[in-house]
Amino acid sequence: MEEFQDQFEFVLPRGYKDSKGKIHRKGIMRLATAADEIQPLRDPRVKANEAYLVVVLLARVITKLGDLPDVDTGVIEGLYSADLAYLQDFYRRINEDGTTKATVKCPHCEKEFEVDLSHPGG
């Protein structure tokens, strides 16, 4: 019987730079619950700007980022756009596909192989 995985490690492409200049790249994201997707819709920041939904949602499901004591909306707001895009795709993959692996094709030889997207660069 296959073990159920509800937490997934990731490594940000750029990393979150804290107030002391330290870069935090390694983290953990858990699977989202129904409440994770519904409750942010009640948040006044999301009501004022629908695009803020991703910030609130990621702050709920990212349980660890480097050695930061907490991952809140301020941390998510401080991410570089490449890291935000990476986390949005990562969220979709683990919650829809249930995996961080993807099949890709070499553009030169056209051979297909599997990569783990939790670690940028394969």
MOFENVEN-V468447 format. One line per field, one symbol per residue. ss: DSSP state (H for helix, E for strand, C for the rest). psi: psi as a letter, one per 40 degrees, with the letter a starting at -180 (. if undefined). Layout:
ss: ???
psi: ???
//
This chain:
ss: CCCCCCEEEEEEEEEEECCCCCEEEEEEEECCCHHHHHHHHHCHHHHHCHHHHHHHHHHHHEEEECCCCCCCHHHHHCCCHHHHHHHHHHHHHHHHHCCCEEEEECCCCCCEEEEECCECCC
psi: hhhhhehhiihiddihhieeehhhdhahhiiiidddddddeehdddddhdeeddddddddehehhbfidihadddddeiidddddddddddddddddeieiihihhedeehiihiheehhe.
//
